[in-house]
Amino acid sequence: VTSYLNEHPGGPDDILEYAGADATEAFEAIGHSPLARKTLNKFEVGRMQGATSKPGKSSSTLAVPTTAYGGLRK
Protein backbone atom coordinates (compact mmCIF):
# COMPACT_ATOMS: atom_id res chain seq x y z
CA VAL A 1 0.00 0.00 0.00
CA THR A 2 2.85 2.39 0.79
CA SER A 3 3.93 2.41 -2.85
CA TYR A 4 0.42 3.51 -3.87
CA LEU A 5 -0.15 6.28 -1.33
CA ASN A 6 1.05 9.12 -3.55
CA GLU A 7 -0.84 7.73 -6.56
CA HIS A 8 -4.18 7.54 -4.72
CA PRO A 9 -6.54 10.10 -6.32
CA GLY A 10 -7.80 11.16 -2.89
CA GLY A 11 -4.27 11.58 -1.55
CA PRO A 12 -2.42 9.57 1.09
CA ASP A 13 -4.39 10.92 4.05
CA ASP A 14 -7.55 9.11 2.95
CA ILE A 15 -5.68 5.79 3.21
CA LEU A 16 -3.58 6.60 6.26
CA GLU A 17 -6.68 7.48 8.26
CA TYR A 18 -7.43 3.74 8.35
CA ALA A 19 -3.90 2.44 8.97
CA GLY A 20 -4.14 -0.76 10.97
CA ALA A 21 -7.93 -0.79 10.84
CA ASP A 22 -10.76 -2.25 8.80
CA ALA A 23 -11.37 0.17 5.93
CA THR A 24 -14.21 -1.76 4.27
CA GLU A 25 -17.03 0.59 5.22
CA ALA A 26 -15.12 3.70 4.15
CA PHE A 27 -14.06 2.10 0.85
CA GLU A 28 -17.62 1.04 0.05
CA ALA A 29 -19.12 4.39 1.09
CA ILE A 30 -17.07 6.28 -1.50
CA GLY A 31 -18.45 4.27 -4.42
CA HIS A 32 -15.13 3.31 -5.98
CA SER A 33 -14.91 2.51 -9.69
CA PRO A 34 -14.22 -0.95 -11.13
CA LEU A 35 -10.66 0.24 -11.82
CA ALA A 36 -10.22 1.20 -8.16
CA ARG A 37 -11.43 -2.26 -7.12
CA LYS A 38 -9.01 -3.90 -9.55
CA THR A 39 -6.18 -1.77 -8.17
CA LEU A 40 -7.15 -2.76 -4.64
CA ASN A 41 -6.81 -6.45 -5.47
CA LYS A 42 -3.09 -5.91 -6.15
CA PHE A 43 -2.59 -4.86 -2.53
CA GLU A 44 -4.55 -7.59 -0.77
CA VAL A 45 -2.12 -9.56 1.35
CA GLY A 46 -4.56 -11.54 3.46
CA ARG A 47 -8.01 -11.75 4.95
CA MET A 48 -9.09 -10.25 8.24
CA GLN A 49 -10.48 -12.65 10.78
CA GLY A 50 -14.26 -12.72 10.44
CA ALA A 51 -14.31 -11.64 6.79
CA THR A 52 -17.14 -13.36 4.96
CA SER A 53 -16.56 -12.40 1.32
CA LYS A 54 -14.35 -14.39 -1.01
CA PRO A 55 -11.05 -12.97 -2.35
CA GLY A 56 -11.51 -10.93 -5.52
CA LYS A 57 -15.08 -9.92 -4.70
CA SER A 58 -15.90 -6.24 -4.45
CA SER A 59 -17.04 -6.46 -0.83
CA SER A 60 -13.66 -7.48 0.57
CA THR A 61 -12.71 -6.67 4.12
CA LEU A 62 -9.92 -4.14 3.78
CA ALA A 63 -7.12 -3.46 6.19
CA VAL A 64 -4.45 -0.83 5.71
CA PRO A 65 -1.13 -2.02 7.13
CA THR A 66 0.26 0.03 10.00
CA THR A 67 3.61 0.01 8.18
CA ALA A 68 2.34 2.60 5.70
CA TYR A 69 4.64 5.60 5.97
CA GLY A 70 6.72 4.07 8.73
CA GLY A 71 3.76 2.90 10.79
CA LEU A 72 2.60 6.39 11.66
CA ARG A 73 -1.09 6.76 12.15
CA LYS A 74 -3.03 10.00 12.10
mmCIF file of the N, C-alpha and C atoms, coordinates in Angstrom:
data_MODEL
# 
_entry.id   MODEL 
# 
loop_
_atom_site.group_PDB 
_atom_site.id 
_atom_site.type_symbol 
_atom_site.label_atom_id 
_atom_site.label_alt_id 
_atom_site.label_comp_id 
_atom_site.label_asym_id 
_atom_site.label_entity_id 
_atom_site.label_seq_id 
_atom_site.pdbx_PDB_ins_code 
_atom_site.Cartn_x 
_atom_site.Cartn_y 
_atom_site.Cartn_z 
_atom_site.occupancy 
_atom_site.B_iso_or_equiv 
_atom_site.pdbx_formal_charge 
_atom_site.auth_seq_id 
_atom_site.auth_comp_id 
_atom_site.auth_asym_id 
_atom_site.auth_atom_id 
_atom_site.pdbx_PDB_model_num 
ATOM 1   N N  . VAL A 1 1  ? 0.819   -1.191  0.000   1.00 0.00 ? 1  VAL A N  1 
ATOM 2   C CA . VAL A 1 1  ? 0.000   0.000   0.000   1.00 0.00 ? 1  VAL A CA 1 
ATOM 3   C C  . VAL A 1 1  ? 0.867   1.260   0.000   1.00 0.00 ? 1  VAL A C  1 
ATOM 4   N N  . THR A 1 2  ? 1.980   1.210   0.698   1.00 0.00 ? 2  THR A N  1 
ATOM 5   C CA . THR A 1 2  ? 2.847   2.386   0.791   1.00 0.00 ? 2  THR A CA 1 
ATOM 6   C C  . THR A 1 2  ? 3.243   2.904   -0.588  1.00 0.00 ? 2  THR A C  1 
ATOM 7   N N  . SER A 1 3  ? 3.514   1.987   -1.514  1.00 0.00 ? 3  SER A N  1 
ATOM 8   C CA . SER A 1 3  ? 3.929   2.415   -2.851  1.00 0.00 ? 3  SER A CA 1 
ATOM 9   C C  . SER A 1 3  ? 2.796   3.110   -3.612  1.00 0.00 ? 3  SER A C  1 
ATOM 10  N N  . TYR A 1 4  ? 1.570   2.928   -3.182  1.00 0.00 ? 4  TYR A N  1 
ATOM 11  C CA . TYR A 1 4  ? 0.417   3.512   -3.867  1.00 0.00 ? 4  TYR A CA 1 
ATOM 12  C C  . TYR A 1 4  ? -0.069  4.814   -3.238  1.00 0.00 ? 4  TYR A C  1 
ATOM 13  N N  . LEU A 1 5  ? 0.377   5.127   -2.057  1.00 0.00 ? 5  LEU A N  1 
ATOM 14  C CA . LEU A 1 5  ? -0.146  6.283   -1.335  1.00 0.00 ? 5  LEU A CA 1 
ATOM 15  C C  . LEU A 1 5  ? -0.136  7.569   -2.149  1.00 0.00 ? 5  LEU A C  1 
ATOM 16  N N  . ASN A 1 6  ? 0.964   7.873   -2.798  1.00 0.00 ? 6  ASN A N  1 
ATOM 17  C CA . ASN A 1 6  ? 1.052   9.122   -3.548  1.00 0.00 ? 6  ASN A CA 1 
ATOM 18  C C  . ASN A 1 6  ? 0.328   9.076   -4.890  1.00 0.00 ? 6  ASN A C  1 
ATOM 19  N N  . GLU A 1 7  ? -0.078  7.867   -5.326  1.00 0.00 ? 7  GLU A N  1 
ATOM 20  C CA . GLU A 1 7  ? -0.844  7.727   -6.556  1.00 0.00 ? 7  GLU A CA 1 
ATOM 21  C C  . GLU A 1 7  ? -2.352  7.772   -6.295  1.00 0.00 ? 7  GLU A C  1 
ATOM 22  N N  . HIS A 1 8  ? -2.753  7.590   -5.058  1.00 0.00 ? 8  HIS A N  1 
ATOM 23  C CA . HIS A 1 8  ? -4.176  7.543   -4.723  1.00 0.00 ? 8  HIS A CA 1 
ATOM 24  C C  . HIS A 1 8  ? -4.832  8.875   -5.081  1.00 0.00 ? 8  HIS A C  1 
ATOM 25  N N  . PRO A 1 9  ? -5.895  8.857   -5.887  1.00 0.00 ? 9  PRO A N  1 
ATOM 26  C CA . PRO A 1 9  ? -6.538  10.095  -6.321  1.00 0.00 ? 9  PRO A CA 1 
ATOM 27  C C  . PRO A 1 9  ? -7.016  10.988  -5.171  1.00 0.00 ? 9  PRO A C  1 
ATOM 28  N N  . GLY A 1 10 ? -7.351  10.387  -4.037  1.00 0.00 ? 10 GLY A N  1 
ATOM 29  C CA . GLY A 1 10 ? -7.795  11.163  -2.886  1.00 0.00 ? 10 GLY A CA 1 
ATOM 30  C C  . GLY A 1 10 ? -6.658  11.607  -1.989  1.00 0.00 ? 10 GLY A C  1 
ATOM 31  N N  . GLY A 1 11 ? -5.435  11.234  -2.350  1.00 0.00 ? 11 GLY A N  1 
ATOM 32  C CA . GLY A 1 11 ? -4.271  11.578  -1.549  1.00 0.00 ? 11 GLY A CA 1 
ATOM 33  C C  . GLY A 1 11 ? -3.991  10.542  -0.476  1.00 0.00 ? 11 GLY A C  1 
ATOM 34  N N  . PRO A 1 12 ? -2.807  10.579  0.105   1.00 0.00 ? 12 PRO A N  1 
ATOM 35  C CA . PRO A 1 12 ? -2.423  9.568   1.088   1.00 0.00 ? 12 PRO A CA 1 
ATOM 36  C C  . PRO A 1 12 ? -3.215  9.631   2.388   1.00 0.00 ? 12 PRO A C  1 
ATOM 37  N N  . ASP A 1 13 ? -3.684  10.797  2.774   1.00 0.00 ? 13 ASP A N  1 
ATOM 38  C CA . ASP A 1 13 ? -4.387  10.922  4.052   1.00 0.00 ? 13 ASP A CA 1 
ATOM 39  C C  . ASP A 1 13 ? -5.653  10.073  4.109   1.00 0.00 ? 13 ASP A C  1 
ATOM 40  N N  . ASP A 1 14 ? -6.332  9.925   2.975   1.00 0.00 ? 14 ASP A N  1 
ATOM 41  C CA . ASP A 1 14 ? -7.546  9.112   2.954   1.00 0.00 ? 14 ASP A CA 1 
ATOM 42  C C  . ASP A 1 14 ? -7.244  7.652   3.281   1.00 0.00 ? 14 ASP A C  1 
ATOM 43  N N  . ILE A 1 15 ? -6.087  7.173   2.908   1.00 0.00 ? 15 ILE A N  1 
ATOM 44  C CA . ILE A 1 15 ? -5.684  5.794   3.211   1.00 0.00 ? 15 ILE A CA 1 
ATOM 45  C C  . ILE A 1 15 ? -5.114  5.712   4.619   1.00 0.00 ? 15 ILE A C  1 
ATOM 46  N N  . LEU A 1 16 ? -4.249  6.640   4.957   1.00 0.00 ? 16 LEU A N  1 
ATOM 47  C CA . LEU A 1 16 ? -3.579  6.601   6.259   1.00 0.00 ? 16 LEU A CA 1 
ATOM 48  C C  . LEU A 1 16 ? -4.547  6.723   7.429   1.00 0.00 ? 16 LEU A C  1 
ATOM 49  N N  . GLU A 1 17 ? -5.674  7.337   7.200   1.00 0.00 ? 17 GLU A N  1 
ATOM 50  C CA . GLU A 1 17 ? -6.681  7.477   8.256   1.00 0.00 ? 17 GLU A CA 1 
ATOM 51  C C  . GLU A 1 17 ? -7.117  6.112   8.794   1.00 0.00 ? 17 GLU A C  1 
ATOM 52  N N  . TYR A 1 18 ? -7.000  5.085   7.965   1.00 0.00 ? 18 TYR A N  1 
ATOM 53  C CA . TYR A 1 18 ? -7.429  3.742   8.355   1.00 0.00 ? 18 TYR A CA 1 
ATOM 54  C C  . TYR A 1 18 ? -6.267  2.791   8.582   1.00 0.00 ? 18 TYR A C  1 
ATOM 55  N N  . ALA A 1 19 ? -5.071  3.293   8.745   1.00 0.00 ? 19 ALA A N  1 
ATOM 56  C CA . ALA A 1 19 ? -3.902  2.440   8.965   1.00 0.00 ? 19 ALA A CA 1 
ATOM 57  C C  . ALA A 1 19 ? -4.129  1.526   10.163  1.00 0.00 ? 19 ALA A C  1 
ATOM 58  N N  . GLY A 1 20 ? -3.986  0.230   9.915   1.00 0.00 ? 20 GLY A N  1 
ATOM 59  C CA . GLY A 1 20 ? -4.140  -0.763  10.968  1.00 0.00 ? 20 GLY A CA 1 
ATOM 60  C C  . GLY A 1 20 ? -5.571  -1.089  11.319  1.00 0.00 ? 20 GLY A C  1 
ATOM 61  N N  . ALA A 1 21 ? -6.515  -0.590  10.529  1.00 0.00 ? 21 ALA A N  1 
ATOM 62  C CA . ALA A 1 21 ? -7.933  -0.789  10.836  1.00 0.00 ? 21 ALA A CA 1 
ATOM 63  C C  . ALA A 1 21 ? -8.677  -1.342  9.623   1.00 0.00 ? 21 ALA A C  1 
ATOM 64  N N  . ASP A 1 22 ? -9.890  -1.771  9.855   1.00 0.00 ? 22 ASP A N  1 
ATOM 65  C CA . ASP A 1 22 ? -10.760 -2.254  8.797   1.00 0.00 ? 22 ASP A CA 1 
ATOM 66  C C  . ASP A 1 22 ? -11.290 -1.043  8.029   1.00 0.00 ? 22 ASP A C  1 
ATOM 67  N N  . ALA A 1 23 ? -10.973 -0.975  6.753   1.00 0.00 ? 23 ALA A N  1 
ATOM 68  C CA . ALA A 1 23 ? -11.367 0.167   5.927   1.00 0.00 ? 23 ALA A CA 1 
ATOM 69  C C  . ALA A 1 23 ? -12.522 -0.171  4.980   1.00 0.00 ? 23 ALA A C  1 
ATOM 70  N N  . THR A 1 24 ? -13.157 -1.312  5.182   1.00 0.00 ? 24 THR A N  1 
ATOM 71  C CA . THR A 1 24 ? -14.210 -1.757  4.272   1.00 0.00 ? 24 THR A CA 1 
ATOM 72  C C  . THR A 1 24 ? -15.335 -0.745  4.140   1.00 0.00 ? 24 THR A C  1 
ATOM 73  N N  . GLU A 1 25 ? -15.875 -0.317  5.251   1.00 0.00 ? 25 GLU A N  1 
ATOM 74  C CA . GLU A 1 25 ? -17.027 0.587   5.215   1.00 0.00 ? 25 GLU A CA 1 
ATOM 75  C C  . GLU A 1 25 ? -16.692 1.895   4.504   1.00 0.00 ? 25 GLU A C  1 
ATOM 76  N N  . ALA A 1 26 ? -15.533 2.444   4.788   1.00 0.00 ? 26 ALA A N  1 
ATOM 77  C CA . ALA A 1 26 ? -15.118 3.696   4.148   1.00 0.00 ? 26 ALA A CA 1 
ATOM 78  C C  . ALA A 1 26 ? -14.918 3.496   2.645   1.00 0.00 ? 26 ALA A C  1 
ATOM 79  N N  . PHE A 1 27 ? -14.294 2.389   2.264   1.00 0.00 ? 27 PHE A N  1 
ATOM 80  C CA . PHE A 1 27 ? -14.065 2.104   0.852   1.00 0.00 ? 27 PHE A CA 1 
ATOM 81  C C  . PHE A 1 27 ? -15.391 1.974   0.108   1.00 0.00 ? 27 PHE A C  1 
ATOM 82  N N  . GLU A 1 28 ? -16.325 1.244   0.686   1.00 0.00 ? 28 GLU A N  1 
ATOM 83  C CA . GLU A 1 28 ? -17.619 1.038   0.052   1.00 0.00 ? 28 GLU A CA 1 
ATOM 84  C C  . GLU A 1 28 ? -18.440 2.323   0.006   1.00 0.00 ? 28 GLU A C  1 
ATOM 85  N N  . ALA A 1 29 ? -18.338 3.153   1.018   1.00 0.00 ? 29 ALA A N  1 
ATOM 86  C CA . ALA A 1 29 ? -19.120 4.387   1.094   1.00 0.00 ? 29 ALA A CA 1 
ATOM 87  C C  . ALA A 1 29 ? -18.754 5.381   -0.014  1.00 0.00 ? 29 ALA A C  1 
ATOM 88  N N  . ILE A 1 30 ? -17.537 5.343   -0.473  1.00 0.00 ? 30 ILE A N  1 
ATOM 89  C CA . ILE A 1 30 ? -17.072 6.276   -1.499  1.00 0.00 ? 30 ILE A CA 1 
ATOM 90  C C  . ILE A 1 30 ? -17.658 5.941   -2.865  1.00 0.00 ? 30 ILE A C  1 
ATOM 91  N N  . GLY A 1 31 ? -17.953 4.672   -3.107  1.00 0.00 ? 31 GLY A N  1 
ATOM 92  C CA . GLY A 1 31 ? -18.455 4.268   -4.423  1.00 0.00 ? 31 GLY A CA 1 
ATOM 93  C C  . GLY A 1 31 ? -17.329 4.184   -5.437  1.00 0.00 ? 31 GLY A C  1 
ATOM 94  N N  . HIS A 1 32 ? -16.303 3.444   -5.110  1.00 0.00 ? 32 HIS A N  1 
ATOM 95  C CA . HIS A 1 32 ? -15.135 3.310   -5.982  1.00 0.00 ? 32 HIS A CA 1 
ATOM 96  C C  . HIS A 1 32 ? -15.483 2.655   -7.321  1.00 0.00 ? 32 HIS A C  1 
ATOM 97  N N  . SER A 1 33 ? -14.730 3.020   -8.320  1.00 0.00 ? 33 SER A N  1 
ATOM 98  C CA . SER A 1 33 ? -14.914 2.509   -9.686  1.00 0.00 ? 33 SER A CA 1 
ATOM 99  C C  . SER A 1 33 ? -14.405 1.074   -9.797  1.00 0.00 ? 33 SER A C  1 
ATOM 100 N N  . PRO A 1 34 ? -14.779 0.382   -10.892 1.00 0.00 ? 34 PRO A N  1 
ATOM 101 C CA . PRO A 1 34 ? -14.220 -0.953  -11.132 1.00 0.00 ? 34 PRO A CA 1 
ATOM 102 C C  . PRO A 1 34 ? -12.690 -0.931  -11.208 1.00 0.00 ? 34 PRO A C  1 
ATOM 103 N N  . LEU A 1 35 ? -12.117 0.141   -11.754 1.00 0.00 ? 35 LEU A N  1 
ATOM 104 C CA . LEU A 1 35 ? -10.656 0.243   -11.817 1.00 0.00 ? 35 LEU A CA 1 
ATOM 105 C C  . LEU A 1 35 ? -10.059 0.338   -10.411 1.00 0.00 ? 35 LEU A C  1 
ATOM 106 N N  . ALA A 1 36 ? -10.707 1.089   -9.542  1.00 0.00 ? 36 ALA A N  1 
ATOM 107 C CA . ALA A 1 36 ? -10.220 1.197   -8.160  1.00 0.00 ? 36 ALA A CA 1 
ATOM 108 C C  . ALA A 1 36 ? -10.265 -0.160  -7.477  1.00 0.00 ? 36 ALA A C  1 
ATOM 109 N N  . ARG A 1 37 ? -11.315 -0.922  -7.711  1.00 0.00 ? 37 ARG A N  1 
ATOM 110 C CA . ARG A 1 37 ? -11.430 -2.260  -7.116  1.00 0.00 ? 37 ARG A CA 1 
ATOM 111 C C  . ARG A 1 37 ? -10.361 -3.194  -7.653  1.00 0.00 ? 37 ARG A C  1 
ATOM 112 N N  . LYS A 1 38 ? -10.069 -3.080  -8.945  1.00 0.00 ? 38 LYS A N  1 
ATOM 113 C CA . LYS A 1 38 ? -9.015  -3.900  -9.545  1.00 0.00 ? 38 LYS A CA 1 
ATOM 114 C C  . LYS A 1 38 ? -7.657  -3.527  -8.951  1.00 0.00 ? 38 LYS A C  1 
ATOM 115 N N  . THR A 1 39 ? -7.428  -2.235  -8.777  1.00 0.00 ? 39 THR A N  1 
ATOM 116 C CA . THR A 1 39 ? -6.183  -1.767  -8.172  1.00 0.00 ? 39 THR A CA 1 
ATOM 117 C C  . THR A 1 39 ? -6.058  -2.296  -6.747  1.00 0.00 ? 39 THR A C  1 
ATOM 118 N N  . LEU A 1 40 ? -7.145  -2.272  -6.015  1.00 0.00 ? 40 LEU A N  1 
ATOM 119 C CA . LEU A 1 40 ? -7.154  -2.758  -4.643  1.00 0.00 ? 40 LEU A CA 1 
ATOM 120 C C  . LEU A 1 40 ? -6.717  -4.218  -4.555  1.00 0.00 ? 40 LEU A C  1 
ATOM 121 N N  . ASN A 1 41 ? -7.161  -5.033  -5.495  1.00 0.00 ? 41 ASN A N  1 
ATOM 122 C CA . ASN A 1 41 ? -6.808  -6.454  -5.472  1.00 0.00 ? 41 ASN A CA 1 
ATOM 123 C C  . ASN A 1 41 ? -5.302  -6.685  -5.491  1.00 0.00 ? 41 ASN A C  1 
ATOM 124 N N  . LYS A 1 42 ? -4.551  -5.774  -6.103  1.00 0.00 ? 42 LYS A N  1 
ATOM 125 C CA . LYS A 1 42 ? -3.087  -5.914  -6.150  1.00 0.00 ? 42 LYS A CA 1 
ATOM 126 C C  . LYS A 1 42 ? -2.460  -5.782  -4.767  1.00 0.00 ? 42 LYS A C  1 
ATOM 127 N N  . PHE A 1 43 ? -3.155  -5.139  -3.839  1.00 0.00 ? 43 PHE A N  1 
ATOM 128 C CA . PHE A 1 43 ? -2.594  -4.863  -2.525  1.00 0.00 ? 43 PHE A CA 1 
ATOM 129 C C  . PHE A 1 43 ? -3.121  -5.786  -1.431  1.00 0.00 ? 43 PHE A C  1 
ATOM 130 N N  . GLU A 1 44 ? -4.026  -6.674  -1.772  1.00 0.00 ? 44 GLU A N  1 
ATOM 131 C CA . GLU A 1 44 ? -4.554  -7.594  -0.768  1.00 0.00 ? 44 GLU A CA 1 
ATOM 132 C C  . GLU A 1 44 ? -3.477  -8.597  -0.396  1.00 0.00 ? 44 GLU A C  1 
ATOM 133 N N  . VAL A 1 45 ? -3.158  -8.645  0.877   1.00 0.00 ? 45 VAL A N  1 
ATOM 134 C CA . VAL A 1 45 ? -2.119  -9.560  1.350   1.00 0.00 ? 45 VAL A CA 1 
ATOM 135 C C  . VAL A 1 45 ? -2.675  -10.642 2.263   1.00 0.00 ? 45 VAL A C  1 
ATOM 136 N N  . GLY A 1 46 ? -3.940  -10.542 2.603   1.00 0.00 ? 46 GLY A N  1 
ATOM 137 C CA . GLY A 1 46 ? -4.558  -11.536 3.463   1.00 0.00 ? 46 GLY A CA 1 
ATOM 138 C C  . GLY A 1 46 ? -5.991  -11.160 3.754   1.00 0.00 ? 46 GLY A C  1 
ATOM 139 N N  . ARG A 1 47 ? -6.625  -11.973 4.570   1.00 0.00 ? 47 ARG A N  1 
ATOM 140 C CA . ARG A 1 47 ? -8.006  -11.755 4.948   1.00 0.00 ? 47 ARG A CA 1 
ATOM 141 C C  . ARG A 1 47 ? -8.074  -11.476 6.434   1.00 0.00 ? 47 ARG A C  1 
ATOM 142 N N  . MET A 1 48 ? -8.900  -10.533 6.820   1.00 0.00 ? 48 MET A N  1 
ATOM 143 C CA . MET A 1 48 ? -9.085  -10.249 8.236   1.00 0.00 ? 48 MET A CA 1 
ATOM 144 C C  . MET A 1 48 ? -9.972  -11.324 8.850   1.00 0.00 ? 48 MET A C  1 
ATOM 145 N N  . GLN A 1 49 ? -9.680  -11.670 10.078  1.00 0.00 ? 49 GLN A N  1 
ATOM 146 C CA . GLN A 1 49 ? -10.483 -12.649 10.778  1.00 0.00 ? 49 GLN A CA 1 
ATOM 147 C C  . GLN A 1 49 ? -11.935 -12.179 10.811  1.00 0.00 ? 49 GLN A C  1 
ATOM 148 N N  . GLY A 1 50 ? -12.846 -13.065 10.454  1.00 0.00 ? 50 GLY A N  1 
ATOM 149 C CA . GLY A 1 50 ? -14.258 -12.721 10.444  1.00 0.00 ? 50 GLY A CA 1 
ATOM 150 C C  . GLY A 1 50 ? -14.761 -12.248 9.094   1.00 0.00 ? 50 GLY A C  1 
ATOM 151 N N  . ALA A 1 51 ? -13.875 -12.066 8.116   1.00 0.00 ? 51 ALA A N  1 
ATOM 152 C CA . ALA A 1 51 ? -14.306 -11.637 6.788   1.00 0.00 ? 51 ALA A CA 1 
ATOM 153 C C  . ALA A 1 51 ? -15.149 -12.735 6.164   1.00 0.00 ? 51 ALA A C  1 
ATOM 154 N N  . THR A 1 52 ? -16.247 -12.365 5.526   1.00 0.00 ? 52 THR A N  1 
ATOM 155 C CA . THR A 1 52 ? -17.142 -13.357 4.958   1.00 0.00 ? 52 THR A CA 1 
ATOM 156 C C  . THR A 1 52 ? -17.100 -13.408 3.444   1.00 0.00 ? 52 THR A C  1 
ATOM 157 N N  . SER A 1 53 ? -16.593 -12.385 2.778   1.00 0.00 ? 53 SER A N  1 
ATOM 158 C CA . SER A 1 53 ? -16.557 -12.397 1.320   1.00 0.00 ? 53 SER A CA 1 
ATOM 159 C C  . SER A 1 53 ? -15.345 -13.174 0.834   1.00 0.00 ? 53 SER A C  1 
ATOM 160 N N  . LYS A 1 54 ? -15.435 -13.622 -0.413  1.00 0.00 ? 54 LYS A N  1 
ATOM 161 C CA . LYS A 1 54 ? -14.347 -14.390 -1.008  1.00 0.00 ? 54 LYS A CA 1 
ATOM 162 C C  . LYS A 1 54 ? -13.344 -13.446 -1.653  1.00 0.00 ? 54 LYS A C  1 
ATOM 163 N N  . PRO A 1 55 ? -12.057 -13.824 -1.700  1.00 0.00 ? 55 PRO A N  1 
ATOM 164 C CA . PRO A 1 55 ? -11.047 -12.969 -2.348  1.00 0.00 ? 55 PRO A CA 1 
ATOM 165 C C  . PRO A 1 55 ? -11.462 -12.633 -3.776  1.00 0.00 ? 55 PRO A C  1 
ATOM 166 N N  . GLY A 1 56 ? -11.202 -11.394 -4.174  1.00 0.00 ? 56 GLY A N  1 
ATOM 167 C CA . GLY A 1 56 ? -11.511 -10.935 -5.518  1.00 0.00 ? 56 GLY A CA 1 
ATOM 168 C C  . GLY A 1 56 ? -12.905 -10.354 -5.656  1.00 0.00 ? 56 GLY A C  1 
ATOM 169 N N  . LYS A 1 57 ? -13.746 -10.499 -4.654  1.00 0.00 ? 57 LYS A N  1 
ATOM 170 C CA . LYS A 1 57 ? -15.084 -9.922  -4.697  1.00 0.00 ? 57 LYS A CA 1 
ATOM 171 C C  . LYS A 1 57 ? -15.005 -8.462  -4.275  1.00 0.00 ? 57 LYS A C  1 
ATOM 172 N N  . SER A 1 58 ? -15.949 -7.673  -4.713  1.00 0.00 ? 58 SER A N  1 
ATOM 173 C CA . SER A 1 58 ? -15.898 -6.241  -4.448  1.00 0.00 ? 58 SER A CA 1 
ATOM 174 C C  . SER A 1 58 ? -16.172 -5.876  -2.994  1.00 0.00 ? 58 SER A C  1 
ATOM 175 N N  . SER A 1 59 ? -16.733 -6.787  -2.220  1.00 0.00 ? 59 SER A N  1 
ATOM 176 C CA . SER A 1 59 ? -17.043 -6.463  -0.833  1.00 0.00 ? 59 SER A CA 1 
ATOM 177 C C  . SER A 1 59 ? -15.999 -7.041  0.119   1.00 0.00 ? 59 SER A C  1 
ATOM 178 N N  . SER A 1 60 ? -14.747 -6.970  -0.261  1.00 0.00 ? 60 SER A N  1 
ATOM 179 C CA . SER A 1 60 ? -13.658 -7.482  0.566   1.00 0.00 ? 60 SER A CA 1 
ATOM 180 C C  . SER A 1 60 ? -13.558 -6.707  1.867   1.00 0.00 ? 60 SER A C  1 
ATOM 181 N N  . THR A 1 61 ? -13.021 -7.359  2.876   1.00 0.00 ? 61 THR A N  1 
ATOM 182 C CA . THR A 1 61 ? -12.710 -6.666  4.115   1.00 0.00 ? 61 THR A CA 1 
ATOM 183 C C  . THR A 1 61 ? -11.315 -6.105  3.953   1.00 0.00 ? 61 THR A C  1 
ATOM 184 N N  . LEU A 1 62 ? -11.168 -4.815  4.068   1.00 0.00 ? 62 LEU A N  1 
ATOM 185 C CA . LEU A 1 62 ? -9.918  -4.137  3.776   1.00 0.00 ? 62 LEU A CA 1 
ATOM 186 C C  . LEU A 1 62 ? -9.208  -3.716  5.042   1.00 0.00 ? 62 LEU A C  1 
ATOM 187 N N  . ALA A 1 63 ? -7.922  -3.937  5.073   1.00 0.00 ? 63 ALA A N  1 
ATOM 188 C CA . ALA A 1 63 ? -7.123  -3.455  6.187   1.00 0.00 ? 63 ALA A CA 1 
ATOM 189 C C  . ALA A 1 63 ? -5.914  -2.743  5.616   1.00 0.00 ? 63 ALA A C  1 
ATOM 190 N N  . VAL A 1 64 ? -5.625  -1.581  6.130   1.00 0.00 ? 64 VAL A N  1 
ATOM 191 C CA . VAL A 1 64 ? -4.450  -0.831  5.706   1.00 0.00 ? 64 VAL A CA 1 
ATOM 192 C C  . VAL A 1 64 ? -3.339  -1.151  6.703   1.00 0.00 ? 64 VAL A C  1 
ATOM 193 N N  . PRO A 1 65 ? -2.209  -1.676  6.218   1.00 0.00 ? 65 PRO A N  1 
ATOM 194 C CA . PRO A 1 65 ? -1.127  -2.025  7.134   1.00 0.00 ? 65 PRO A CA 1 
ATOM 195 C C  . PRO A 1 65 ? -0.629  -0.823  7.935   1.00 0.00 ? 65 PRO A C  1 
ATOM 196 N N  . THR A 1 66 ? -0.255  -1.060  9.173   1.00 0.00 ? 66 THR A N  1 
ATOM 197 C CA . THR A 1 66 ? 0.259   0.031   9.997   1.00 0.00 ? 66 THR A CA 1 
ATOM 198 C C  . THR A 1 66 ? 1.663   0.425   9.566   1.00 0.00 ? 66 THR A C  1 
ATOM 199 N N  . THR A 1 67 ? 2.269   -0.328  8.652   1.00 0.00 ? 67 THR A N  1 
ATOM 200 C CA . THR A 1 67 ? 3.607   0.011   8.180   1.00 0.00 ? 67 THR A CA 1 
ATOM 201 C C  . THR A 1 67 ? 3.582   1.104   7.120   1.00 0.00 ? 67 THR A C  1 
ATOM 202 N N  . ALA A 1 68 ? 2.408   1.517   6.682   1.00 0.00 ? 68 ALA A N  1 
ATOM 203 C CA . ALA A 1 68 ? 2.335   2.600   5.700   1.00 0.00 ? 68 ALA A CA 1 
ATOM 204 C C  . ALA A 1 68 ? 2.979   3.840   6.275   1.00 0.00 ? 68 ALA A C  1 
ATOM 205 N N  . TYR A 1 69 ? 3.884   4.429   5.552   1.00 0.00 ? 69 TYR A N  1 
ATOM 206 C CA . TYR A 1 69 ? 4.642   5.599   5.974   1.00 0.00 ? 69 TYR A CA 1 
ATOM 207 C C  . TYR A 1 69 ? 5.268   5.403   7.351   1.00 0.00 ? 69 TYR A C  1 
ATOM 208 N N  . GLY A 1 70 ? 5.965   4.307   7.505   1.00 0.00 ? 70 GLY A N  1 
ATOM 209 C CA . GLY A 1 70 ? 6.724   4.070   8.730   1.00 0.00 ? 70 GLY A CA 1 
ATOM 210 C C  . GLY A 1 70 ? 5.860   3.718   9.926   1.00 0.00 ? 70 GLY A C  1 
ATOM 211 N N  . GLY A 1 71 ? 4.626   3.321   9.694   1.00 0.00 ? 71 GLY A N  1 
ATOM 212 C CA . GLY A 1 71 ? 3.764   2.901   10.790  1.00 0.00 ? 71 GLY A CA 1 
ATOM 213 C C  . GLY A 1 71 ? 3.080   4.041   11.494  1.00 0.00 ? 71 GLY A C  1 
ATOM 214 N N  . LEU A 1 72 ? 3.251   5.248   11.017  1.00 0.00 ? 72 LEU A N  1 
ATOM 215 C CA . LEU A 1 72 ? 2.600   6.393   11.655  1.00 0.00 ? 72 LEU A CA 1 
ATOM 216 C C  . LEU A 1 72 ? 1.121   6.393   11.340  1.00 0.00 ? 72 LEU A C  1 
ATOM 217 N N  . ARG A 1 73 ? 0.349   6.705   12.322  1.00 0.00 ? 73 ARG A N  1 
ATOM 218 C CA . ARG A 1 73 ? -1.091  6.757   12.152  1.00 0.00 ? 73 ARG A CA 1 
ATOM 219 C C  . ARG A 1 73 ? -1.577  8.125   12.554  1.00 0.00 ? 73 ARG A C  1 
ATOM 220 N N  . LYS A 1 74 ? -2.501  8.671   11.788  1.00 0.00 ? 74 LYS A N  1 
ATOM 221 C CA . LYS A 1 74 ? -3.033  10.002  12.099  1.00 0.00 ? 74 LYS A CA 1 
ATOM 222 C C  . LYS A 1 74 ? -3.822  9.982   13.384  1.00 0.00 ? 74 LYS A C  1 
# 
